[in-house]
Amino acid sequence: MTTFNAASSLVTRLRANTHRDPVRDWFVLLAASMIALAGIIVWNAWIFDTIAEGGVIGTPIGETPPIFSRSSLDRVRTVFEDRAAEEARYRTGAYRFADPSQ
């Protein structure tokens, strides 16, 4: 609570000797907003330029080991080849079936 009391005391002392000027307050608010907007624009331009040149934001990641093995890829390829061969058998007429609707 002492921090809050010190902050409110400081604000009270700063406001005691100043007269209220809404125009000045709005200009201060507008200037702070413009400075913040300029900072945001500069930050975004820097980020865009860094990425456009192929840079990395943050720490670059080293080379990671592959999360799959060649044998698992070969097994998947074999499954798809078997499916393609089965589909070809249906299309060429190797399998005969009677259509009950006819």
GUGU-56382 format. One record per residue: residue in three letters; x, y, z of N, C-alpha, C, CB in turn. Coordinates in nm, 2 decimals, m for minus. Glycine has a CB too. Example, Ala and Ser with C-alpha at 12.3 -4.5 7.8 and 13.67 -1.06 7.14 Angstrom:
BEGIN
@resn Ala, npx 1.32, npy m0.57, npz 0.78, capx 1.23, capy m0.45, capz 0.78, cpx 1.32, cpy m0.33, cpz 0.78, cbpx 1.13, cbpy m0.45, cbpz 0.90
@resn Ser, npx 1.28, npy m0.22, npz 0.71, capx 1.37, capy m0.11, capz 0.71, cpx 1.29, cpy 0.00, cpz 0.79, cbpx 1.41, cbpy m0.06, cbpz 0.57
***
This chain:
BEGIN
@resn Met, npx 0.08, npy m0.12, npz 0.00, capx 0.00, capy 0.00, capz 0.00, cpx 0.08, cpy 0.13, cpz 0.00, cbpx m0.09, cbpy 0.00, cbpz 0.12
@resn Thr, npx 0.21, npy 0.12, npz 0.05, capx 0.29, capy 0.24, capz 0.05, cpx 0.33, cpy 0.28, cpz m0.09, cbpx 0.42, cbpy 0.21, cbpz 0.13
@resn Thr, npx 0.34, npy 0.19, npz m0.18, capx 0.37, capy 0.23, capz m0.32, cpx 0.25, cpy 0.30, cpz m0.38, cbpx 0.40, cbpy 0.10, cbpz m0.41
@resn Phe, npx 0.13, npy 0.26, npz m0.35, capx 0.01, capy 0.33, capz m0.40, cpx 0.00, cpy 0.47, cpz m0.34, cbpx m0.12, cbpy 0.24, cbpz m0.37
@resn Asn, npx 0.03, npy 0.47, npz m0.21, capx 0.02, capy 0.60, capz m0.14, cpx 0.12, cpy 0.70, cpz m0.20, cbpx 0.04, cbpy 0.59, cbpz 0.01
@resn Ala, npx 0.24, npy 0.65, npz m0.23, capx 0.35, capy 0.74, capz m0.28, cpx 0.31, cpy 0.78, cpz m0.42, cbpx 0.48, cbpy 0.66, cbpz m0.29
@resn Ala, npx 0.25, npy 0.69, npz m0.50, capx 0.21, capy 0.73, capz m0.64, cpx 0.10, cpy 0.83, cpz m0.64, cbpx 0.17, cbpy 0.60, cbpz m0.72
@resn Ser, npx 0.00, npy 0.81, npz m0.55, capx m0.11, capy 0.91, capz m0.55, cpx m0.06, cpy 1.04, cpz m0.49, cbpx m0.23, cbpy 0.85, cbpz m0.46
@resn Ser, npx 0.03, npy 1.04, npz m0.40, capx 0.09, capy 1.16, capz m0.34, cpx 0.16, cpy 1.24, cpz m0.45, cbpx 0.18, cbpy 1.13, cbpz m0.22
@resn Leu, npx 0.24, npy 1.17, npz m0.53, capx 0.31, capy 1.23, capz m0.64, cpx 0.22, cpy 1.29, cpz m0.74, cbpx 0.40, cbpy 1.13, cbpz m0.71
@resn Val, npx 0.11, npy 1.22, npz m0.78, capx 0.01, capy 1.27, capz m0.87, cpx m0.06, cpy 1.40, cpz m0.81, cbpx m0.09, cbpy 1.17, cbpz m0.91
@resn Thr, npx m0.09, npy 1.39, npz m0.69, capx m0.15, capy 1.51, capz m0.62, cpx m0.06, cpy 1.63, cpz m0.62, cbpx m0.19, cbpy 1.47, cbpz m0.47
@resn Arg, npx 0.07, npy 1.61, npz m0.59, capx 0.16, capy 1.72, capz m0.59, cpx 0.18, cpy 1.78, cpz m0.73, cbpx 0.29, cbpy 1.68, cbpz m0.54
@resn Leu, npx 0.18, npy 1.69, npz m0.84, capx 0.20, capy 1.74, capz m0.97, cpx 0.08, cpy 1.82, cpz m1.02, cbpx 0.23, cbpy 1.62, cbpz m1.07
@resn Arg, npx m0.04, npy 1.77, npz m0.98, capx m0.16, capy 1.84, capz m1.03, cpx m0.20, cpy 1.96, cpz m0.94, cbpx m0.28, cbpy 1.74, cbpz m1.02
@resn Ala, npx m0.14, npy 1.98, npz m0.83, capx m0.17, capy 2.09, capz m0.74, cpx m0.14, cpy 2.23, cpz m0.80, cbpx m0.10, cbpy 2.08, cbpz m0.61
@resn Asn, npx m0.02, npy 2.24, npz m0.87, capx 0.03, capy 2.37, capz m0.91, cpx 0.00, cpy 2.39, cpz m1.06, cbpx 0.17, cbpy 2.38, cbpz m0.89
@resn Thr, npx m0.08, npy 2.30, npz m1.13, capx m0.10, capy 2.32, capz m1.27, cpx m0.25, cpy 2.35, cpz m1.29, cbpx m0.07, cbpy 2.19, cbpz m1.35
@resn His, npx m0.28, npy 2.44, npz m1.38, capx m0.42, capy 2.46, capz m1.42, cpx m0.46, cpy 2.37, cpz m1.53, cbpx m0.44, cbpy 2.61, cbpz m1.46
@resn Arg, npx m0.59, npy 2.34, npz m1.53, capx m0.64, capy 2.24, capz m1.62, cpx m0.64, cpy 2.30, cpz m1.76, cbpx m0.78, cbpy 2.19, cbpz m1.58
@resn Asp, npx m0.59, npy 2.23, npz m1.86, capx m0.58, capy 2.28, capz m2.00, cpx m0.62, cpy 2.16, cpz m2.09, cbpx m0.44, cbpy 2.34, cbpz m2.03
@resn Pro, npx m0.74, npy 2.14, npz m2.13, capx m0.78, capy 2.02, capz m2.20, cpx m0.71, cpy 2.02, cpz m2.34, cbpx m0.93, cbpy 2.02, cbpz m2.22
@resn Val, npx m0.69, npy 2.13, npz m2.40, capx m0.62, capy 2.13, capz m2.53, cpx m0.48, cpy 2.07, cpz m2.52, cbpx m0.62, cbpy 2.27, cbpz m2.59
@resn Arg, npx m0.41, npy 2.12, npz m2.42, capx m0.27, capy 2.06, capz m2.39, cpx m0.28, cpy 1.91, cpz m2.37, cbpx m0.21, cbpy 2.13, cbpz m2.27
@resn Asp, npx m0.37, npy 1.87, npz m2.29, capx m0.39, capy 1.73, capz m2.26, cpx m0.42, cpy 1.65, cpz m2.39, cbpx m0.50, cbpy 1.71, cbpz m2.16
@resn Trp, npx m0.50, npy 1.70, npz m2.47, capx m0.53, capy 1.63, capz m2.60, cpx m0.41, cpy 1.63, cpz m2.69, cbpx m0.65, cbpy 1.70, cbpz m2.67
@resn Phe, npx m0.33, npy 1.74, npz m2.69, capx m0.21, capy 1.74, capz m2.78, cpx m0.11, cpy 1.64, cpz m2.72, cbpx m0.15, cbpy 1.88, cbpz m2.78
@resn Val, npx m0.10, npy 1.63, npz m2.59, capx 0.00, capy 1.53, capz m2.53, cpx m0.05, cpy 1.39, cpz m2.57, cbpx 0.00, cbpy 1.55, cbpz m2.38
@resn Leu, npx m0.18, npy 1.36, npz m2.56, capx m0.23, capy 1.23, capz m2.59, cpx m0.21, cpy 1.20, cpz m2.74, cbpx m0.38, cbpy 1.22, cbpz m2.56
@resn Leu, npx m0.24, npy 1.30, npz m2.83, capx m0.22, capy 1.28, capz m2.97, cpx m0.07, cpy 1.26, cpz m3.00, cbpx m0.27, cbpy 1.40, cbpz m3.05
@resn Ala, npx 0.02, npy 1.33, npz m2.94, capx 0.16, capy 1.32, capz m2.97, cpx 0.21, cpy 1.18, cpz m2.92, cbpx 0.24, cbpy 1.42, cbpz m2.89
@resn Ala, npx 0.16, npy 1.13, npz m2.80, capx 0.20, capy 1.00, capz m2.76, cpx 0.15, cpy 0.89, cpz m2.85, cbpx 0.15, cbpy 0.97, cbpz m2.61
@resn Ser, npx 0.02, npy 0.91, npz m2.90, capx m0.03, capy 0.81, capz m3.00, cpx 0.05, cpy 0.81, cpz m3.13, cbpx m0.18, cbpy 0.85, cbpz m3.03
@resn Met, npx 0.09, npy 0.93, npz m3.18, capx 0.17, capy 0.94, capz m3.30, cpx 0.30, cpy 0.87, cpz m3.28, cbpx 0.18, cbpy 1.08, cbpz m3.34
@resn Ile, npx 0.36, npy 0.89, npz m3.17, capx 0.49, capy 0.83, capz m3.14, cpx 0.48, cpy 0.68, cpz m3.14, cbpx 0.55, cbpy 0.88, cbpz m3.01
@resn Ala, npx 0.37, npy 0.63, npz m3.07, capx 0.35, capy 0.48, capz m3.07, cpx 0.32, cpy 0.43, cpz m3.21, cbpx 0.23, cbpy 0.45, cbpz m2.97
@resn Leu, npx 0.24, npy 0.50, npz m3.29, capx 0.21, capy 0.46, capz m3.42, cpx 0.34, cpy 0.45, cpz m3.51, cbpx 0.11, cbpy 0.55, cbpz m3.49
@resn Ala, npx 0.42, npy 0.55, npz m3.49, capx 0.55, capy 0.55, capz m3.57, cpx 0.64, cpy 0.44, cpz m3.53, cbpx 0.62, cbpy 0.69, cbpz m3.55
@resn Gly, npx 0.64, npy 0.41, npz m3.40, capx 0.72, capy 0.29, capz m3.35, cpx 0.67, cpy 0.16, cpz m3.41, cbpx 0.71, cbpy 0.29, cbpz m3.20
@resn Ile, npx 0.54, npy 0.15, npz m3.41, capx 0.48, capy 0.02, capz m3.47, cpx 0.51, cpy 0.01, cpz m3.61, cbpx 0.32, cbpy 0.02, cbpz m3.45
@resn Ile, npx 0.50, npy 0.12, npz m3.69, capx 0.53, capy 0.12, capz m3.83, cpx 0.68, cpy 0.08, cpz m3.86, cbpx 0.50, cbpy 0.25, cbpz m3.90
@resn Val, npx 0.77, npy 0.14, npz m3.78, capx 0.91, capy 0.11, capz m3.79, cpx 0.94, cpy m0.03, cpz m3.76, cbpx 1.00, cbpy 0.20, cbpz m3.70
@resn Trp, npx 0.88, npy m0.08, npz m3.65, capx 0.89, capy m0.22, capz m3.61, cpx 0.85, cpy m0.32, cpz m3.72, cbpx 0.82, cbpy m0.25, cbpz m3.48
@resn Asn, npx 0.73, npy m0.29, npz m3.78, capx 0.68, capy m0.38, capz m3.88, cpx 0.76, cpy m0.37, cpz m4.01, cbpx 0.53, cbpy m0.34, cbpz m3.91
@resn Ala, npx 0.81, npy m0.25, npz m4.04, capx 0.90, capy m0.24, capz m4.16, cpx 1.02, cpy m0.32, cpz m4.14, cbpx 0.93, cbpy m0.09, cbpz m4.19
@resn Trp, npx 1.08, npy m0.31, npz m4.02, capx 1.20, capy m0.39, capz m3.99, cpx 1.18, cpy m0.54, cpz m4.00, cbpx 1.26, cbpy m0.35, cbpz m3.85
@resn Ile, npx 1.07, npy m0.59, npz m3.94, capx 1.03, capy m0.73, capz m3.95, cpx 1.01, cpy m0.77, cpz m4.10, cbpx 0.90, cbpy m0.76, cbpz m3.87
@resn Phe, npx 0.94, npy m0.69, npz m4.18, capx 0.92, capy m0.73, capz m4.31, cpx 1.05, cpy m0.74, cpz m4.39, cbpx 0.82, cbpy m0.63, cbpz m4.38
@resn Asp, npx 1.14, npy m0.64, npz m4.37, capx 1.26, capy m0.63, capz m4.44, cpx 1.35, cpy m0.75, cpz m4.40, cbpx 1.34, cbpy m0.50, cbpz m4.41
@resn Thr, npx 1.35, npy m0.79, npz m4.28, capx 1.43, capy m0.90, capz m4.23, cpx 1.38, cpy m1.03, cpz m4.29, cbpx 1.43, cbpy m0.91, cbpz m4.07
@resn Ile, npx 1.25, npy m1.05, npz m4.29, capx 1.20, capy m1.17, capz m4.35, cpx 1.21, cpy m1.18, cpz m4.50, cbpx 1.05, cbpy m1.19, cbpz m4.31
@resn Ala, npx 1.20, npy m1.06, npz m4.57, capx 1.21, capy m1.05, capz m4.71, cpx 1.35, cpy m1.09, cpz m4.76, cbpx 1.17, cbpy m0.92, cbpz m4.76
@resn Glu, npx 1.45, npy m1.06, npz m4.67, capx 1.59, capy m1.09, capz m4.71, cpx 1.63, cpy m1.23, cpz m4.67, cbpx 1.68, cbpy m0.99, cbpz m4.64
@resn Gly, npx 1.54, npy m1.31, npz m4.62, capx 1.56, capy m1.44, capz m4.58, cpx 1.61, cpy m1.46, cpz m4.44, cbpx 1.67, cbpy m1.50, cbpz m4.67
@resn Gly, npx 1.60, npy m1.36, npz m4.36, capx 1.64, capy m1.36, capz m4.22, cpx 1.54, cpy m1.44, cpz m4.13, cbpx 1.66, cbpy m1.23, cbpz m4.16
@resn Val, npx 1.58, npy m1.46, npz m4.01, capx 1.50, capy m1.53, capz m3.91, cpx 1.47, cpy m1.44, cpz m3.80, cbpx 1.57, cbpy m1.66, cbpz m3.87
@resn Ile, npx 1.35, npy m1.44, npz m3.75, capx 1.32, capy m1.36, capz m3.63, cpx 1.34, cpy m1.45, cpz m3.51, cbpx 1.17, cbpy m1.31, cbpz m3.64
@resn Gly, npx 1.42, npy m1.40, npz m3.42, capx 1.45, capy m1.48, capz m3.30, cpx 1.58, cpy m1.56, cpz m3.33, cbpx 1.34, cbpy m1.57, cbpz m3.26
@resn Thr, npx 1.60, npy m1.66, npz m3.25, capx 1.72, capy m1.74, capz m3.26, cpx 1.70, cpy m1.84, cpz m3.37, cbpx 1.76, cbpy m1.81, cbpz m3.13
@resn Pro, npx 1.80, npy m1.85, npz m3.47, capx 1.78, capy m1.95, capz m3.57, cpx 1.79, cpy m2.09, cpz m3.52, cbpx 1.89, cbpy m1.93, cbpz m3.68
@resn Ile, npx 1.71, npy m2.18, npz m3.58, capx 1.70, capy m2.32, capz m3.53, cpx 1.81, cpy m2.40, cpz m3.61, cbpx 1.56, cbpy m2.38, cbpz m3.56
@resn Gly, npx 1.88, npy m2.48, npz m3.54, capx 1.98, capy m2.56, capz m3.61, cpx 1.91, cpy m2.67, cpz m3.69, cbpx 2.08, cbpy m2.63, cbpz m3.50
@resn Glu, npx 1.99, npy m2.75, npz m3.75, capx 1.93, capy m2.86, capz m3.84, cpx 1.87, cpy m2.96, cpz m3.75, cbpx 2.04, cbpy m2.92, cbpz m3.93
@resn Thr, npx 1.75, npy m3.00, npz m3.77, capx 1.68, capy m3.10, capz m3.69, cpx 1.69, cpy m3.23, cpz m3.76, cbpx 1.53, cbpy m3.05, cbpz m3.66
@resn Pro, npx 1.69, npy m3.33, npz m3.68, capx 1.69, capy m3.47, capz m3.75, cpx 1.56, cpy m3.50, cpz m3.80, cbpx 1.73, cbpy m3.58, cbpz m3.64
@resn Pro, npx 1.55, npy m3.58, npz m3.91, capx 1.42, capy m3.61, capz m3.97, cpx 1.33, cpy m3.68, cpz m3.87, cbpx 1.44, cbpy m3.69, cbpz m4.10
@resn Ile, npx 1.20, npy m3.66, npz m3.88, capx 1.11, capy m3.73, capz m3.78, cpx 1.05, cpy m3.85, cpz m3.85, cbpx 1.00, cbpy m3.63, cbpz m3.74
@resn Phe, npx 1.10, npy m3.89, npz m3.96, capx 1.05, capy m4.01, capz m4.03, cpx 1.17, cpy m4.09, cpz m4.08, cbpx 0.95, cbpy m3.98, cbpz m4.14
@resn Ser, npx 1.15, npy m4.21, npz m4.11, capx 1.26, capy m4.30, capz m4.16, cpx 1.23, cpy m4.34, cpz m4.30, cbpx 1.29, cbpy m4.42, cbpz m4.07
@resn Arg, npx 1.33, npy m4.38, npz m4.38, capx 1.31, capy m4.42, capz m4.52, cpx 1.22, cpy m4.54, cpz m4.53, cbpx 1.44, cbpy m4.44, cbpz m4.58
@resn Ser, npx 1.24, npy m4.63, npz m4.43, capx 1.16, capy m4.76, capz m4.43, cpx 1.01, cpy m4.73, cpz m4.42, cbpx 1.21, cbpy m4.85, cbpz m4.32
@resn Ser, npx 0.97, npy m4.63, npz m4.33, capx 0.83, capy m4.60, capz m4.32, cpx 0.77, cpy m4.54, cpz m4.45, cbpx 0.81, cbpy m4.51, cbpz m4.20
@resn Leu, npx 0.85, npy m4.46, npz m4.51, capx 0.81, capy m4.41, capz m4.64, cpx 0.79, cpy m4.51, cpz m4.75, cbpx 0.91, cbpy m4.30, cbpz m4.69
@resn Asp, npx 0.88, npy m4.61, npz m4.75, capx 0.87, capy m4.72, capz m4.84, cpx 0.75, cpy m4.81, cpz m4.82, cbpx 1.00, cbpy m4.81, cbpz m4.83
@resn Arg, npx 0.71, npy m4.83, npz m4.69, capx 0.59, capy m4.90, capz m4.66, cpx 0.47, cpy m4.83, cpz m4.70, cbpx 0.58, cbpy m4.93, cbpz m4.50
@resn Val, npx 0.46, npy m4.70, npz m4.69, capx 0.35, capy m4.62, capz m4.73, cpx 0.34, cpy m4.63, cpz m4.88, cbpx 0.36, cbpy m4.47, cbpz m4.68
@resn Arg, npx 0.45, npy m4.62, npz m4.95, capx 0.45, capy m4.62, capz m5.10, cpx 0.40, cpy m4.76, cpz m5.15, cbpx 0.60, cbpy m4.60, cbpz m5.15
@resn Thr, npx 0.44, npy m4.87, npz m5.08, capx 0.40, capy m5.00, capz m5.11, cpx 0.25, cpy m5.01, cpz m5.10, cbpx 0.47, cbpy m5.10, cbpz m5.03
@resn Val, npx 0.19, npy m4.95, npz m4.99, capx 0.05, capy m4.96, capz m4.97, cpx m0.03, cpy m4.89, cpz m5.08, cbpx 0.01, cbpy m4.89, cbpz m4.83
@resn Phe, npx 0.02, npy m4.77, npz m5.12, capx m0.04, capy m4.70, capz m5.23, cpx m0.03, cpy m4.77, cpz m5.37, cbpx 0.01, cbpy m4.56, cbpz m5.24
@resn Glu, npx 0.09, npy m4.84, npz m5.39, capx 0.10, capy m4.92, capz m5.51, cpx 0.01, cpy m5.03, cpz m5.51, cbpx 0.25, cbpy m4.97, cbpz m5.53
@resn Asp, npx m0.01, npy m5.10, npz m5.40, capx m0.11, capy m5.21, capz m5.39, cpx m0.25, cpy m5.16, cpz m5.42, cbpx m0.10, cbpy m5.28, cbpz m5.25
@resn Arg, npx m0.28, npy m5.05, npz m5.37, capx m0.42, capy m4.99, capz m5.39, cpx m0.44, cpy m4.96, cpz m5.54, cbpx m0.44, cbpy m4.87, cbpz m5.30
@resn Ala, npx m0.33, npy m4.90, npz m5.60, capx m0.34, capy m4.87, capz m5.74, cpx m0.36, cpy m5.00, cpz m5.83, cbpx m0.22, cbpy m4.79, cbpz m5.79
@resn Ala, npx m0.29, npy m5.10, npz m5.79, capx m0.30, capy m5.23, capz m5.86, cpx m0.44, cpy m5.29, cpz m5.85, cbpx m0.19, cbpy m5.33, cbpz m5.82
@resn Glu, npx m0.49, npy m5.28, npz m5.73, capx m0.63, capy m5.33, capz m5.70, cpx m0.73, cpy m5.25, cpz m5.78, cbpx m0.66, cbpy m5.33, cbpz m5.55
@resn Glu, npx m0.71, npy m5.12, npz m5.79, capx m0.81, capy m5.04, capz m5.86, cpx m0.80, cpy m5.07, cpz m6.01, cbpx m0.78, cbpy m4.89, cbpz m5.84
@resn Ala, npx m0.68, npy m5.10, npz m6.06, capx m0.66, capy m5.13, capz m6.20, cpx m0.73, cpy m5.26, cpz m6.23, cbpx m0.51, cbpy m5.14, cbpz m6.24
@resn Arg, npx m0.73, npy m5.36, npz m6.14, capx m0.80, capy m5.48, capz m6.16, cpx m0.95, cpy m5.46, cpz m6.17, cbpx m0.76, cbpy m5.58, cbpz m6.05
@resn Tyr, npx m1.00, npy m5.38, npz m6.09, capx m1.15, capy m5.35, capz m6.10, cpx m1.18, cpy m5.28, cpz m6.24, cbpx m1.19, cbpy m5.26, cbpz m5.99
@resn Arg, npx m1.09, npy m5.19, npz m6.28, capx m1.12, capy m5.11, capz m6.40, cpx m1.10, cpy m5.20, cpz m6.53, cbpx m1.03, cbpy m4.99, cbpz m6.41
@resn Thr, npx m1.01, npy m5.29, npz m6.53, capx m0.98, capy m5.37, capz m6.65, cpx m1.07, cpy m5.49, cpz m6.66, cbpx m0.84, cbpy m5.42, cbpz m6.65
@resn Gly, npx m1.15, npy m5.52, npz m6.55, capx m1.25, capy m5.63, capz m6.56, cpx m1.19, cpy m5.76, cpz m6.51, cbpx m1.29, cbpy m5.65, cbpz m6.70
@resn Ala, npx m1.08, npy m5.76, npz m6.44, capx m1.02, capy m5.88, capz m6.38, cpx m1.12, cpy m5.94, cpz m6.28, cbpx m0.89, cbpy m5.86, cbpz m6.32
@resn Tyr, npx m1.19, npy m5.86, npz m6.21, capx m1.29, capy m5.90, capz m6.12, cpx m1.43, cpy m5.89, cpz m6.18, cbpx m1.29, cbpy m5.82, cbpz m5.98
@resn Arg, npx m1.50, npy m6.00, npz m6.17, capx m1.64, capy m6.00, capz m6.23, cpx m1.73, cpy m6.02, cpz m6.11, cbpx m1.66, cbpy m6.12, cbpz m6.33
@resn Phe, npx m1.84, npy m5.94, npz m6.11, capx m1.94, capy m5.94, capz m6.01, cpx m2.07, cpy m5.92, cpz m6.08, cbpx m1.91, cbpy m5.84, cbpz m5.90
@resn Ala, npx m2.18, npy m5.97, npz m6.02, capx m2.31, capy m5.96, capz m6.08, cpx m2.37, cpy m5.84, cpz m6.01, cbpx m2.40, cbpy m6.08, cbpz m6.06
@resn Asp, npx m2.44, npy m5.76, npz m6.09, capx m2.51, capy m5.64, capz m6.04, cpx m2.65, cpy m5.68, cpz m6.01, cbpx m2.51, cbpy m5.52, cbpz m6.14
@resn Pro, npx m2.69, npy m5.69, npz m5.88, capx m2.83, capy m5.73, capz m5.85, cpx m2.94, cpy m5.64, cpz m5.89, cbpx m2.84, cbpy m5.76, cbpz m5.70
@resn Ser, npx m2.91, npy m5.52, npz m5.93, capx m3.01, capy m5.43, capz m5.97, cpx m3.06, cpy m5.45, cpz m6.11, cbpx m2.97, cbpy m5.29, cbpz m5.95
@resn Gln, npx m2.99, npy m5.54, npz m6.19, capx m3.02, capy m5.56, capz m6.33, cpx m3.08, cpy m5.70, cpz m6.35, cbpx m2.91, cbpy m5.54, cbpz m6.41
***
